[in-house]
Amino acid sequence: MTTTAIQAKGVLLHVDTAGDGSFAQKIGMLKEIQKPNATVDELDATDMDSLAKEFVTGLTDFGEVPCTLNWKPGDATDKYIEDWRAGGNENRPIRITTPNAKTYIVSVFIKSYGGTMKVGQLMESSLTFRCSGDVGRNF
């Protein structure tokens, strides 16, 4: 049987800076990203008539979107992220596009941004977005 798995090469991350759906700001030098991960709250509905524990679903939390970037201090991506964070860090929509043109769109703010410098290795930054609200998908 032939696999239908695809390589991650070509994944794109863009930010909608104007709020108009244009997603004009590319987050460059992306090395690794995780899609939003849905976790559903479980609400205990057990009462005195229950024969066993009973649960109903609550709200969905899409958690965080962690990313790893090649880091060049002061380049366009670094400047954009630092300006966003320092300028109020308001929620902005991001779009993750997979190599087969499927997309995830979610409103986020920057939870953390930092860099790592190791001897004999490329400098990397870690960027974590916190999701707020539902995730839109085109599939």
Contacts in CASP RR format, 6 or more apart in sequence:
PFRMAT RR
TARGET T0000
AUTHOR 0000-0000-0000
METHOD contacts of the structure
MODEL  1
MTTTAIQAKGVLLHVDTAGDGSFAQKIGMLKEIQKPNATVDELDATDMDS
LAKEFVTGLTDFGEVPCTLNWKPGDATDKYIEDWRAGGNENRPIRITTPN
AKTYIVSVFIKSYGGTMKVGQLMESSLTFRCSGDVGRNF
6 98 0 8 1.000
6 99 0 8 1.000
6 100 0 8 1.000
7 99 0 8 1.000
8 99 0 8 1.000
9 99 0 8 1.000
10 99 0 8 1.000
11 30 0 8 1.000
11 33 0 8 1.000
11 96 0 8 1.000
11 97 0 8 1.000
11 98 0 8 1.000
11 99 0 8 1.000
12 26 0 8 1.000
12 30 0 8 1.000
12 95 0 8 1.000
12 96 0 8 1.000
12 97 0 8 1.000
13 26 0 8 1.000
13 27 0 8 1.000
13 28 0 8 1.000
13 30 0 8 1.000
13 33 0 8 1.000
13 67 0 8 1.000
13 94 0 8 1.000
13 95 0 8 1.000
13 96 0 8 1.000
13 97 0 8 1.000
14 23 0 8 1.000
14 24 0 8 1.000
14 25 0 8 1.000
14 26 0 8 1.000
14 27 0 8 1.000
14 94 0 8 1.000
14 95 0 8 1.000
14 97 0 8 1.000
15 23 0 8 1.000
15 25 0 8 1.000
15 27 0 8 1.000
15 80 0 8 1.000
15 84 0 8 1.000
15 92 0 8 1.000
15 93 0 8 1.000
15 94 0 8 1.000
15 95 0 8 1.000
16 22 0 8 1.000
16 23 0 8 1.000
16 24 0 8 1.000
16 25 0 8 1.000
16 92 0 8 1.000
16 93 0 8 1.000
16 94 0 8 1.000
16 95 0 8 1.000
17 24 0 8 1.000
17 25 0 8 1.000
17 92 0 8 1.000
18 24 0 8 1.000
19 92 0 8 1.000
19 93 0 8 1.000
21 93 0 8 1.000
23 93 0 8 1.000
23 94 0 8 1.000
23 95 0 8 1.000
25 80 0 8 1.000
26 77 0 8 1.000
27 67 0 8 1.000
27 69 0 8 1.000
27 77 0 8 1.000
27 80 0 8 1.000
27 81 0 8 1.000
27 127 0 8 1.000
28 69 0 8 1.000
28 76 0 8 1.000
28 77 0 8 1.000
29 69 0 8 1.000
29 70 0 8 1.000
29 71 0 8 1.000
29 72 0 8 1.000
29 75 0 8 1.000
29 77 0 8 1.000
30 67 0 8 1.000
30 68 0 8 1.000
30 69 0 8 1.000
31 67 0 8 1.000
31 68 0 8 1.000
31 69 0 8 1.000
31 70 0 8 1.000
31 124 0 8 1.000
32 66 0 8 1.000
32 67 0 8 1.000
32 68 0 8 1.000
33 65 0 8 1.000
33 66 0 8 1.000
33 67 0 8 1.000
33 68 0 8 1.000
33 96 0 8 1.000
34 64 0 8 1.000
34 65 0 8 1.000
34 66 0 8 1.000
34 67 0 8 1.000
35 65 0 8 1.000
35 96 0 8 1.000
35 104 0 8 1.000
36 62 0 8 1.000
36 63 0 8 1.000
36 65 0 8 1.000
36 104 0 8 1.000
36 106 0 8 1.000
36 131 0 8 1.000
36 135 0 8 1.000
37 62 0 8 1.000
37 63 0 8 1.000
37 64 0 8 1.000
38 60 0 8 1.000
38 61 0 8 1.000
38 62 0 8 1.000
38 135 0 8 1.000
39 60 0 8 1.000
39 61 0 8 1.000
39 62 0 8 1.000
39 63 0 8 1.000
40 57 0 8 1.000
40 58 0 8 1.000
40 59 0 8 1.000
40 60 0 8 1.000
40 61 0 8 1.000
41 57 0 8 1.000
41 58 0 8 1.000
41 59 0 8 1.000
41 60 0 8 1.000
41 61 0 8 1.000
42 55 0 8 1.000
42 56 0 8 1.000
42 57 0 8 1.000
42 58 0 8 1.000
43 55 0 8 1.000
43 56 0 8 1.000
43 57 0 8 1.000
43 58 0 8 1.000
44 53 0 8 1.000
44 54 0 8 1.000
44 55 0 8 1.000
45 54 0 8 1.000
45 55 0 8 1.000
45 56 0 8 1.000
46 52 0 8 1.000
46 53 0 8 1.000
46 54 0 8 1.000
46 55 0 8 1.000
47 54 0 8 1.000
60 134 0 8 1.000
61 131 0 8 1.000
62 106 0 8 1.000
62 131 0 8 1.000
62 133 0 8 1.000
62 134 0 8 1.000
62 135 0 8 1.000
63 130 0 8 1.000
63 131 0 8 1.000
64 111 0 8 1.000
64 128 0 8 1.000
64 129 0 8 1.000
64 130 0 8 1.000
64 131 0 8 1.000
65 94 0 8 1.000
65 96 0 8 1.000
65 106 0 8 1.000
65 108 0 8 1.000
65 128 0 8 1.000
65 129 0 8 1.000
65 131 0 8 1.000
66 126 0 8 1.000
66 127 0 8 1.000
66 128 0 8 1.000
66 129 0 8 1.000
67 126 0 8 1.000
67 127 0 8 1.000
67 128 0 8 1.000
67 129 0 8 1.000
68 124 0 8 1.000
68 125 0 8 1.000
68 126 0 8 1.000
68 127 0 8 1.000
69 77 0 8 1.000
69 124 0 8 1.000
69 125 0 8 1.000
69 126 0 8 1.000
69 127 0 8 1.000
70 122 0 8 1.000
70 123 0 8 1.000
70 124 0 8 1.000
70 125 0 8 1.000
71 78 0 8 1.000
71 115 0 8 1.000
71 116 0 8 1.000
71 122 0 8 1.000
71 123 0 8 1.000
71 124 0 8 1.000
71 125 0 8 1.000
72 78 0 8 1.000
72 123 0 8 1.000
73 123 0 8 1.000
78 125 0 8 1.000
81 110 0 8 1.000
81 113 0 8 1.000
81 127 0 8 1.000
82 113 0 8 1.000
84 92 0 8 1.000
84 110 0 8 1.000
85 110 0 8 1.000
85 113 0 8 1.000
89 109 0 8 1.000
89 110 0 8 1.000
90 109 0 8 1.000
91 107 0 8 1.000
91 108 0 8 1.000
91 109 0 8 1.000
91 132 0 8 1.000
92 107 0 8 1.000
92 108 0 8 1.000
92 109 0 8 1.000
93 105 0 8 1.000
93 106 0 8 1.000
93 107 0 8 1.000
93 108 0 8 1.000
94 105 0 8 1.000
94 106 0 8 1.000
94 107 0 8 1.000
94 108 0 8 1.000
94 129 0 8 1.000
95 103 0 8 1.000
95 104 0 8 1.000
95 105 0 8 1.000
96 103 0 8 1.000
96 104 0 8 1.000
96 105 0 8 1.000
97 103 0 8 1.000
102 137 0 8 1.000
102 138 0 8 1.000
102 139 0 8 1.000
103 136 0 8 1.000
103 137 0 8 1.000
103 138 0 8 1.000
104 135 0 8 1.000
104 136 0 8 1.000
104 137 0 8 1.000
105 135 0 8 1.000
105 136 0 8 1.000
105 137 0 8 1.000
106 131 0 8 1.000
106 132 0 8 1.000
106 133 0 8 1.000
106 134 0 8 1.000
106 135 0 8 1.000
106 136 0 8 1.000
107 131 0 8 1.000
107 132 0 8 1.000
107 133 0 8 1.000
108 129 0 8 1.000
108 130 0 8 1.000
108 131 0 8 1.000
108 132 0 8 1.000
109 129 0 8 1.000
109 130 0 8 1.000
109 132 0 8 1.000
110 127 0 8 1.000
110 128 0 8 1.000
110 129 0 8 1.000
110 130 0 8 1.000
111 128 0 8 1.000
111 129 0 8 1.000
111 130 0 8 1.000
112 126 0 8 1.000
112 127 0 8 1.000
112 128 0 8 1.000
113 125 0 8 1.000
113 126 0 8 1.000
113 127 0 8 1.000
113 128 0 8 1.000
114 125 0 8 1.000
114 126 0 8 1.000
114 127 0 8 1.000
115 123 0 8 1.000
115 124 0 8 1.000
115 125 0 8 1.000
115 126 0 8 1.000
116 123 0 8 1.000
116 124 0 8 1.000
116 125 0 8 1.000
116 126 0 8 1.000
117 123 0 8 1.000
END
